[in-house]
Amino acid sequence: MIKKLFLCALACITFATAAADEGMWLPNSIKGRIKAMRKMGFKLKADDIYSDDKASLKDAVVQFGGGCTGEFISPEGLLLTNHHCGYSSIQKLSSVEHDYLTDGFWAMSRAEELPVPGLTVTLLVKMEDVTSRIAAGESEAEIIKEAKKKHNADKANIEPIYYGNQKVLYVYRTFRDVRLVGAPPSSIGKFGGDTDNWVWPRHTGDFSIFRVYANADNEPAEYSEENMPYRPARHFKVSVKGVEEGDFTMIYGFPGNTQEYVTADAVEYVAEVSNPMKIALRTIRLDIISEAQSKDVATRIAYAAKHANIANAWKKWQGESLGLGKLGTIEKKKEYEKAFAAWAADKPQYANLLDSMHAAYDEVIPHYFARELFNETILGMEFFNYAYWFHTYDANGHKLTADKQAEARRTYLNDYRKEIDHAISRRMLSEYIARMPKENVPAPLATAIEKHGTPEAFVDHLFADTRLLEEYPLTREKYLADPMVQFAGWFADALAQNRKYAYRNLSNVPAIEKWYRTYMQALREWDEERAFYPDANFTLRVAYGTVTGYENADGEYHTHLTTLDGIIAKDNPEIYDYDIPQALRDIYKNKDYGRWAIELNGKTSVPVCFLASNHTTGGNSGSPVLNGKGELIGINFDRTWRSTMSDIEFDPAICRNISVDIRYVLFVMDRVGGAGYLLKEMGVE
């Protein structure tokens, strides 16, 4: 009995009550958090955050592209998000002659705004808890069909919350006419590049500006010169009063993926198996790409977005593993589970639950690892998806016309460099063979490597003998005989197996996830003091906290604000990511800050970024950071390096999100970009 009480006390100390700053809460259920938020400085009501009956803050928040957040900042569809969220769009519109990545872009009129093909902005129309409706016998398909018709929506889905214990309906409208309005040079918008990524102090002006267009009825429409700026039901008022230590902050956005309630099995896999493998493989790819980019401007532009996409998660995983190790998360999880098992021992419905979960992990992990390894190696070869397209379409009996082949080239070989892909493919196939269990390697591939001697020699053969990369259209006889198409076809079974494990996390694989529904029920019965918030799943959430610094190490306190002085200290014309525009140097030299000047520690400067304690993750990039009045004070874009473990364990002492101060955004628009007219549209006096 004494041991049981000790374990329970230990668990309660370690994991019990969510800190005031912890959690990603459903907006339509935020009423239960308003009291805590008011104590921290929030001034509005719950229905100001989310309402089905009136315009609310949720009508000013959108999902930008496939994985970021954006916010409306004017009554005419002007929208802010991060520079890194708009990066691929900026890159798509760039060329050697018009290098918007390096030089930036500012439309000085509506006519100069640049349409971005394929870019979408998605607005949440309504969310509704439909758990009881489904339990009563309504089908999800019927609920979705009814909702789309009722709300004139093009998209609706039902998402499981708490591993299926709750079901929530989300109804959306998708806007497809989105145009680039402004972007600072990458030396501002991506200042510090991969070196500064996930790091504090930070000096990155991570913002870009777009405008959403709609038809004459203010409804979503495909691009047309006749379209008009979209008139949102709500947009954020911008506050230029600045931030101080202890100020209330609220994040409103679409966080992508957390797994706060997983067992130690999942944490061990992430920290000790998955992350080390993925980090090592991406390091190889990044080194090859970086070397090629350093030698040629066109290649730097062509591979800018690809490099950024590979590097972002690469560095995040490093910080995540570091943070989990420092927190001792694996051991804490094990102790928590011991305490739970002691409580569950005399309850038949829960007594053997953890044993079943451990067994499920043991069964699934080898297959999940094989999938991740395949994704990082074989799918890291750019030619593969193009070659597999030929294999799949032919196998399905489609006629591959010249037009279809041309479209496929545009899709799969966009900004392609054969020499880069060749170098990466040599290394990736070698790593695949070295790391993959032999029984998972396709037999024809094993035979081919034996014939050619090494994986590298076989890749050399692929690139030497293929016609796929240079010629089109190819006849059926030619593409079926092409070695790259044949190579891709060998993985048809592997890809089918991979789809079986293509879930957000290891713990979402059905063979494991089925146990979590019961586990969550049990935890909520047992750990009554714990504030359970749902894991992130790319649906709209609210997080709140305060502006605050933190102790990074013994005797090393990081304050909450950075300034232009820090940018100048890092400025280096010989390094692309630190070579700031001359205009910014001149402004600093002359202290020509205008209305954006602040006094800090006896010096006059310009605010750049600030820290807060909001619980964020991927997908929150671009999220509005709001003060207690619901006014925009910044744009969220990152976390500190050790904070990346907050996807699994949130530590209020060190977990911090990083935002660009809205005053710096306005300063760059005004003083660097010369686009002061946008400030007037935003109502900034």
C-alpha positions in Angstrom: 0.0 0.0 0.0 2.8 2.4 0.9 4.5 1.7 -2.5 1.3 2.2 -4.3 0.7 5.6 -2.6 4.4 6.6 -3.3 4.1 5.8 -7.0 0.8 7.7 -7.3 2.3 10.7 -5.6 5.3 10.6 -7.9 3.0 10.4 -10.9 1.0 13.4 -9.7 4.1 15.5 -9.3 5.4 14.6 -12.7 2.5 14.6 -15.0 -0.7 15.5 -13.1 -1.9 19.0 -13.6 -1.4 20.9 -16.9 0.5 24.1 -16.3 -1.4 27.3 -17.0 0.6 27.7 -20.2 0.1 24.2 -21.4 -2.5 22.8 -23.8 -4.0 23.2 -27.2 -7.7 23.7 -26.6 -10.8 23.3 -28.9 -12.1 26.8 -29.7 -15.8 25.8 -29.3 -15.1 24.5 -25.8 -12.9 27.3 -24.7 -15.5 28.5 -22.2 -14.0 26.1 -19.6 -10.7 27.9 -19.8 -11.8 31.5 -19.8 -11.5 31.9 -16.0 -7.9 30.8 -16.1 -7.3 33.0 -19.1 -8.8 36.1 -17.4 -6.5 35.6 -14.4 -3.6 36.0 -16.9 -5.0 39.1 -18.6 -7.5 38.0 -21.2 -10.3 40.7 -21.6 -12.7 39.1 -24.1 -15.5 36.5 -23.8 -15.6 32.9 -25.0 -17.9 33.7 -27.9 -15.4 36.4 -29.1 -13.0 33.5 -29.7 -15.5 31.1 -31.3 -19.1 31.6 -32.3 -21.5 30.0 -34.7 -23.9 33.0 -34.4 -21.7 36.0 -35.0 -18.3 37.0 -36.4 -15.6 35.9 -34.0 -11.8 35.7 -34.0 -12.0 32.3 -35.6 -13.2 34.0 -38.8 -9.8 35.8 -39.1 -7.7 32.6 -38.9 -7.0 30.4 -41.9 -5.0 27.3 -42.8 -2.4 28.5 -45.2 -1.3 26.0 -47.9 -1.0 22.5 -46.7 0.5 23.0 -43.2 0.7 26.5 -41.9 -1.6 29.2 -40.4 -2.4 32.7 -41.6 -4.5 35.6 -40.4 -6.6 38.3 -42.1 -5.4 41.8 -41.2 -7.6 44.0 -43.3 -11.2 44.1 -44.5 -9.9 43.4 -48.0 -8.4 40.0 -47.7 -4.9 41.0 -46.8 -3.2 38.1 -45.0 -0.1 37.5 -43.0 1.8 34.3 -42.5 5.4 33.3 -42.1 8.1 33.8 -44.7 8.9 30.1 -44.5 5.3 29.3 -45.0 5.2 31.4 -48.2 8.7 30.3 -49.2 7.8 27.7 -51.8 5.3 30.2 -53.4 8.0 32.9 -53.4 10.5 30.4 -54.9 8.0 29.3 -57.5 7.6 32.9 -58.7 11.3 33.6 -58.7 13.9 33.3 -61.4 17.5 34.4 -61.9 16.1 37.6 -63.5 13.5 38.1 -60.7 15.1 36.6 -57.6 12.4 37.4 -55.1 14.0 35.1 -52.5 17.2 37.2 -52.5 15.7 40.7 -53.3 12.3 40.5 -51.8 9.0 41.5 -53.5 6.6 44.4 -52.8 3.5 44.9 -54.9 2.9 48.7 -55.0 -0.7 48.2 -56.4 -3.3 45.5 -56.7 -2.3 45.1 -60.3 1.2 44.1 -59.3 0.1 41.3 -56.9 1.3 37.9 -58.2 -1.1 35.0 -58.5 0.4 31.8 -57.0 -0.8 28.7 -58.9 -1.8 25.9 -56.6 -1.8 27.9 -53.4 -4.9 27.6 -51.2 -6.2 29.2 -48.1 -8.8 27.3 -46.1 -11.3 28.9 -43.7 -13.1 27.0 -40.9 -16.8 27.7 -41.2 -18.0 25.6 -38.3 -17.0 22.9 -35.8 -19.3 20.7 -33.9 -19.0 17.8 -31.4 -20.9 14.9 -33.2 -20.0 12.2 -30.7 -23.5 11.7 -29.6 -24.9 11.8 -33.1 -22.6 9.0 -34.3 -23.4 7.0 -31.1 -27.0 7.4 -31.9 -26.5 5.7 -35.3 -25.9 8.6 -37.8 -23.2 7.8 -40.3 -20.2 10.0 -40.6 -20.7 10.2 -44.4 -24.3 11.5 -43.9 -23.2 14.1 -41.3 -20.5 15.3 -43.7 -22.8 15.5 -46.7 -25.4 17.4 -44.7 -22.9 19.9 -43.3 -21.3 20.7 -46.7 -24.7 21.4 -48.2 -26.0 23.4 -45.2 -22.9 25.6 -45.1 -22.1 25.8 -48.8 -18.8 24.3 -48.1 -16.4 22.3 -50.3 -14.8 20.4 -47.6 -15.8 18.7 -44.3 -14.4 15.9 -42.2 -14.8 14.3 -38.8 -11.7 14.0 -36.7 -11.2 11.7 -33.7 -10.3 13.4 -30.4 -8.7 11.6 -27.5 -8.0 8.6 -29.7 -11.7 8.3 -30.8 -13.4 8.9 -27.5 -14.8 12.1 -29.0 -15.6 13.0 -32.7 -15.6 16.5 -34.0 -17.0 17.8 -37.3 -15.0 20.5 -39.2 -16.5 22.3 -42.1 -14.3 24.4 -44.4 -14.3 26.7 -47.5 -11.2 26.6 -49.7 -10.0 29.8 -51.5 -7.9 29.1 -54.6 -7.1 32.6 -55.8 -4.3 33.7 -53.6 -1.7 36.3 -54.6 1.6 37.4 -53.3 1.6 41.0 -52.0 4.9 41.3 -50.2 7.9 39.4 -48.9 11.1 40.7 -47.4 14.5 39.5 -48.8 15.4 36.1 -47.4 18.2 37.8 -45.5 15.4 39.3 -43.4 12.7 36.7 -43.7 15.0 33.7 -43.3 17.8 35.6 -41.4 20.2 33.1 -39.9 19.0 30.2 -42.1 19.4 26.7 -40.8 22.1 27.9 -38.3 19.6 30.0 -36.3 16.6 27.7 -36.9 15.0 26.6 -33.6 17.4 28.8 -31.7 17.1 31.8 -29.3 18.1 34.6 -29.4 16.4 35.0 -32.8 16.4 37.9 -35.2 14.3 36.6 -38.1 11.7 38.7 -39.8 9.7 35.6 -40.6 6.7 37.0 -42.5 5.1 37.3 -45.9 2.0 39.0 -47.1 -0.7 37.6 -49.4 -4.2 38.6 -50.5 -7.2 36.3 -50.9 -9.5 36.9 -53.7 -13.2 35.8 -54.2 -15.9 36.2 -56.8 -18.4 38.9 -57.0 -20.5 37.2 -54.3 -17.5 37.0 -51.9 -17.4 33.2 -52.4 -14.3 31.0 -53.2 -13.4 30.9 -56.9 -10.7 29.8 -59.2 -8.3 32.6 -60.3 -9.8 35.2 -62.5 -8.9 38.8 -63.3 -12.6 39.6 -62.4 -12.2 38.4 -58.8 -12.3 40.9 -56.0 -10.4 40.9 -52.7 -12.2 38.7 -50.2 -14.1 40.4 -47.4 -13.6 38.4 -44.3 -16.2 38.4 -41.5 -13.5 39.3 -39.1 -9.9 40.6 -39.3 -7.4 41.3 -36.6 -6.7 44.8 -35.4 -3.0 45.4 -35.2 -1.5 46.7 -31.9 1.7 48.7 -32.0 2.0 49.1 -28.2 4.5 46.3 -27.9 5.0 43.5 -25.4 6.3 43.4 -21.9 7.4 40.6 -19.6 4.3 38.9 -18.2 1.8 40.1 -20.8 -1.0 37.7 -21.8 -0.6 36.0 -25.2 -2.9 33.8 -27.1 -2.1 31.7 -30.2 -4.9 30.8 -32.6 -4.0 28.3 -35.3 -3.8 24.8 -36.8 -1.2 22.8 -34.8 -0.3 19.6 -36.6 0.9 16.8 -34.4 1.5 16.1 -30.7 1.4 12.9 -28.7 1.3 13.9 -25.1 -0.3 10.7 -23.7 1.8 8.0 -25.3 3.6 5.4 -23.3 7.4 5.0 -22.8 7.4 2.6 -25.8 6.7 5.4 -28.2 9.1 7.9 -26.6 11.9 5.3 -26.7 11.2 4.7 -30.4 11.3 8.4 -31.2 14.4 9.4 -29.1 16.5 6.3 -29.6 15.6 4.8 -33.0 13.6 7.0 -35.3 15.2 10.4 -34.8 18.8 9.3 -34.9 18.2 7.4 -38.2 16.4 10.3 -39.8 18.9 12.9 -38.7 21.8 10.9 -40.1 20.2 10.4 -43.5 19.0 14.0 -43.9 22.5 15.2 -42.9 23.8 13.4 -46.0 21.2 14.9 -48.3 21.7 18.4 -46.9 25.4 18.3 -47.3 25.2 17.3 -51.0 22.5 20.0 -51.7 24.4 22.7 -49.8 27.6 22.1 -51.7 25.8 22.3 -55.1 24.0 25.5 -54.0 27.2 27.2 -53.0 28.6 26.8 -56.6 25.7 28.2 -58.6 23.0 30.9 -58.1 20.4 29.1 -60.2 20.8 25.9 -58.3 20.6 27.8 -55.0 17.2 29.2 -56.1 16.0 25.9 -57.5 16.8 23.9 -54.4 16.0 26.6 -51.8 12.6 25.3 -50.8 13.7 21.7 -51.1 16.7 22.4 -48.8 14.5 24.2 -46.3 11.9 21.4 -46.2 14.5 18.8 -45.5 16.4 20.9 -42.9 13.4 22.1 -40.8 12.5 18.7 -39.4 16.1 17.6 -39.4 17.1 20.2 -36.8 13.8 19.9 -34.9 14.4 16.2 -34.3 17.8 17.0 -32.9 16.4 19.4 -30.4 13.5 17.0 -29.6 15.9 14.2 -28.7 18.0 16.6 -26.6 15.0 17.9 -24.7 13.6 14.4 -24.0 16.9 13.3 -22.7 17.4 16.3 -20.4 13.9 15.9 -19.0 14.2 12.2 -18.5 10.9 11.7 -20.2 11.3 8.0 -20.9 11.9 7.2 -17.2 9.1 9.5 -16.1 6.7 7.8 -18.4 7.8 4.4 -17.0 7.2 5.6 -13.5 3.8 7.0 -14.4 2.9 3.7 -16.0 3.9 1.8 -12.9 1.6 4.0 -10.8 -1.2 3.5 -13.3 -0.7 -0.3 -13.3 -0.9 -0.4 -9.6 -4.2 1.4 -9.7 -5.5 -0.7 -12.5 -4.5 -4.1 -11.0 -7.9 -4.8 -9.4 -9.9 -3.5 -12.3 -10.6 -6.2 -14.9 -11.2 -3.8 -17.8 -7.8 -2.1 -17.3 -5.6 -4.6 -15.4 -3.8 -6.0 -18.5 -4.1 -2.9 -20.7 -0.4 -1.9 -20.6 0.7 -5.4 -21.4 -1.5 -5.4 -24.5 -0.1 -2.0 -25.5 3.6 -3.1 -25.0 2.9 -6.2 -27.1 1.3 -4.1 -29.9 4.3 -1.8 -30.0 6.7 -4.8 -30.2 4.7 -6.1 -33.2 4.4 -2.8 -35.1 7.7 -1.1 -34.6 9.8 -3.2 -37.1 7.2 -2.4 -39.8 7.0 1.3 -38.9 10.8 1.6 -38.9 10.9 0.0 -42.3 8.4 2.6 -43.6 10.4 5.5 -42.1 13.6 4.2 -43.5 12.1 3.7 -47.0 10.7 7.3 -46.8 14.1 8.8 -45.9 16.2 6.8 -48.4 14.3 5.5 -51.5 11.8 8.5 -51.5 14.8 10.8 -50.9 15.7 10.0 -54.5 14.0 12.6 -56.6 13.6 10.5 -59.7 11.8 7.7 -57.9 8.3 9.2 -57.8 8.5 10.2 -61.4 9.6 6.7 -62.4 6.9 5.1 -60.2 4.3 7.3 -61.9 5.1 5.5 -65.1 5.0 2.1 -63.5 1.6 2.8 -61.7 -0.2 4.4 -64.6 0.9 1.7 -67.0 -0.1 -1.1 -64.5 -3.5 0.5 -64.2 -4.0 0.5 -68.0 -3.7 4.2 -68.6 -2.4 5.5 -71.9 0.6 7.8 -71.2 0.1 10.5 -73.8 2.6 13.2 -74.5 0.5 15.7 -72.5 0.3 13.5 -69.5 4.1 12.9 -69.6 4.7 16.6 -69.8 2.5 17.3 -66.9 4.3 14.6 -64.9 7.6 16.1 -65.6 6.4 19.5 -64.3 5.1 17.8 -61.2 8.0 15.4 -60.3 11.0 17.1 -61.9 10.4 20.6 -60.9 13.7 22.5 -60.5 15.5 19.3 -60.9 19.3 18.8 -61.1 20.4 15.3 -62.3 23.8 15.6 -60.7 22.4 16.3 -57.3 19.9 13.5 -57.5 22.6 11.1 -58.7 24.9 11.9 -55.7 22.1 11.7 -53.2 20.7 8.4 -54.7 24.1 6.8 -54.5 24.3 7.5 -50.7 20.6 6.8 -50.0 20.6 3.3 -51.7 23.7 2.4 -49.8 22.2 3.5 -46.5 18.9 1.6 -47.3 20.8 -1.6 -48.0 22.9 -1.2 -44.8 20.0 -0.4 -42.5 17.1 -2.4 -43.9 16.6 -6.0 -42.8 17.4 -8.3 -45.7 13.9 -9.8 -45.8 12.5 -6.4 -46.6 14.7 -5.7 -49.6 13.0 -6.5 -52.9 14.6 -9.6 -54.4 15.3 -8.1 -57.8 17.1 -5.2 -56.1 19.3 -7.6 -54.1 20.1 -9.5 -57.3 20.9 -6.3 -59.3 23.3 -5.0 -56.5 25.0 -8.4 -56.5 25.5 -8.1 -60.2 26.9 -4.6 -60.2 29.0 -5.1 -57.1 27.8 -2.2 -54.8 24.6 -0.1 -54.3 26.6 2.9 -55.6 27.6 1.1 -58.8 24.0 0.0 -59.4 22.8 3.7 -59.1 25.5 4.7 -61.6 24.0 2.2 -63.9 20.5 3.6 -63.4 21.6 7.2 -64.3 23.8 6.1 -67.1 21.2 4.0 -68.9 18.0 5.8 -68.2 16.1 7.9 -70.9 13.5 9.0 -68.4 15.2 12.2 -67.3 16.0 13.6 -70.7 13.5 12.3 -73.2 9.7 12.6 -73.5 7.3 11.5 -74.7 8.6 8.0 -74.4 6.9 5.1 -76.1 5.5 2.3 -73.9 8.3 0.0 -75.0 10.9 2.5 -74.0 9.6 3.4 -70.6 8.9 -0.2 -69.6 12.4 -1.1 -70.5 13.9 1.9 -68.7 16.0 0.9 -65.6 14.6 3.6 -63.4 11.0 2.5 -64.1 11.9 -1.1 -63.5 13.7 -0.1 -60.2 10.6 1.8 -59.0 8.3 -1.1 -59.9 10.3 -3.4 -57.6 8.9 -1.4 -54.6 5.3 -1.8 -55.5 4.8 -4.3 -52.7 6.9 -2.2 -50.3 4.7 0.9 -51.0 1.6 -1.1 -50.4 3.0 -2.3 -47.1 4.0 1.3 -46.3 0.5 2.6 -46.8 -0.6 0.2 -44.1 1.6 2.1 -41.7 1.1 5.6 -43.1 -0.2 7.3 -40.0 0.6 10.5 -38.2 2.6 8.8 -35.5 3.6 5.3 -34.5 0.9 5.3 -31.9 -1.8 6.0 -34.5 -1.2 2.7 -36.3 -4.6 0.9 -35.7 -3.0 -2.1 -34.0 -1.7 0.2 -31.3 -4.2 3.0 -31.4 -7.1 0.7 -30.6 -5.7 0.3 -27.1 -5.4 4.1 -26.6 -9.1 4.7 -26.6 -9.4 2.6 -23.5 -6.2 3.9 -22.0 -7.4 7.5 -22.3 -10.7 6.5 -20.5 -8.7 4.9 -17.8 -6.3 7.8 -17.4 -9.1 10.2 -16.9 -10.7 8.0 -14.3 -7.4 7.6 -12.4 -5.6 10.9 -12.8 -8.5 13.2 -11.9 -6.3 16.3 -11.3 -4.8 16.2 -14.7 -6.1 18.7 -17.3 -6.5 16.6 -20.4 -6.4 18.6 -23.7 -6.6 16.8 -27.1 -3.5 16.1 -29.1 -3.0 18.3 -32.1 -4.2 17.0 -35.5 -4.2 20.0 -37.8 -7.5 21.3 -36.6 -8.1 24.8 -35.1 -6.9 25.3 -31.5 -6.3 27.9 -28.9 -3.2 28.1 -26.7 -2.4 30.8 -24.2 0.5 31.9 -22.0 2.6 35.0 -21.3 5.5 36.9 -22.7 8.5 35.6 -20.8 12.1 34.7 -20.9 13.6 31.5 -19.4 16.8 30.1 -17.9 18.5 28.2 -20.7 21.3 26.9 -18.5 22.8 27.6 -15.1 23.4 31.3 -14.9 22.2 31.9 -18.4 18.9 33.7 -18.5 17.4 34.5 -21.9 15.3 37.7 -21.9 12.1 37.9 -23.9 13.0 40.4 -26.6 15.6 40.8 -29.3 16.3 44.0 -31.4 17.9 45.3 -34.5 21.2 45.6 -32.7 21.4 41.8 -32.7 20.9 41.7 -36.5 23.7 44.1 -37.1 26.0 42.1 -34.8 25.4 39.0 -36.9 25.5 40.8 -40.3 28.1 39.3 -42.6 28.1 40.1 -46.4 30.1 36.9 -47.0 27.4 34.6 -45.8 24.1 34.4 -47.7 21.9 33.9 -44.7 23.4 36.8 -42.8 23.9 39.3 -45.6 21.2 41.8 -44.8 20.0 44.4 -47.3 22.1 47.6 -47.5 18.9 49.6 -46.8 18.8 48.0 -43.3 22.5 48.8 -42.7 21.8 52.4 -43.7 18.8 52.7 -41.5 20.8 51.4 -38.5 23.7 53.7 -39.2 21.5 56.7 -39.3 19.2 55.5 -36.6 16.4 56.3 -39.0 13.8 54.2 -37.2 11.0 56.7 -37.3 8.0 55.7 -35.2 9.3 52.2 -34.7 12.1 53.1 -32.3 12.1 51.8 -28.8 14.3 52.5 -25.8 15.8 49.3 -24.2 18.6 49.1 -21.7 19.6 52.7 -22.4 19.8 52.2 -26.2 17.5 53.2 -29.1 16.7 50.3 -31.4 13.8 48.4 -33.1 12.1 45.3 -31.6 12.5 42.1 -33.7 11.3 38.9 -32.0 9.9 37.9 -28.6 9.4 34.8 -26.5 6.2 33.5 -24.9 5.1 30.4 -23.1 2.4 29.3 -25.5 2.1 25.6 -26.3 2.8 25.3 -30.1 3.9 22.8 -32.7 4.3 22.4 -36.4 1.3 23.9 -38.2 1.3 26.9 -35.8 3.8 28.5 -38.1 2.2 31.8 -39.1 -0.3 31.7 -36.3 -1.5 35.1 -34.9 -0.1 36.0 -31.5 -2.8 38.1 -29.7 -2.9 40.2 -26.6 -5.6 40.2 -24.0 -7.8 42.4 -26.2 -7.5 40.0 -29.2 -5.2 42.4 -31.1 -2.3 41.2 -33.2 1.0 41.7 -31.5 3.1 39.1 -33.4 3.4 36.1 -35.8 4.4 32.8 -34.3 7.1 31.0 -36.3 9.3 28.7 -34.1 10.1 27.2 -30.8 13.4 27.2 -28.9 15.5 24.1 -29.6 14.8 22.2 -26.4 11.1 23.1 -26.6 10.6 20.8 -29.6 10.1 18.0 -27.1 6.9 19.7 -26.1 5.2 17.5 -28.8 5.6 14.7 -26.3 6.2 16.5 -22.9 5.6 20.1 -22.2 7.9 21.7 -19.6 6.6 25.1 -18.5 10.1 26.1 -17.2 11.8 26.0 -20.6 9.1 25.5 -23.4 8.9 28.8 -25.3 7.5 29.8 -28.7 9.2 32.4 -30.8 7.3 35.1 -32.6 8.3 38.0 -34.9 7.1 41.2 -33.2 4.5 42.9 -35.3 6.3 46.2 -34.9 9.3 44.7 -36.8 6.9 43.5 -39.5 5.5 47.0 -39.9 9.0 48.5 -39.8 10.3 46.3 -42.6 7.1 47.0 -44.7 7.5 50.7 -44.1 11.2 51.5 -44.0 12.8 48.7 -46.0 10.0 47.7 -48.5 8.6 51.2 -49.0 5.1 49.7 -48.8 3.6 52.0 -46.3 0.3 52.0 -48.1 -0.3 48.5 -46.6 -0.1 50.0 -43.1 -3.0 52.3 -44.0 -5.0 49.4 -45.3 -4.4 47.6 -42.0 -5.6 50.6 -40.0 -2.2 51.3 -38.4 -2.2 55.0 -37.7 
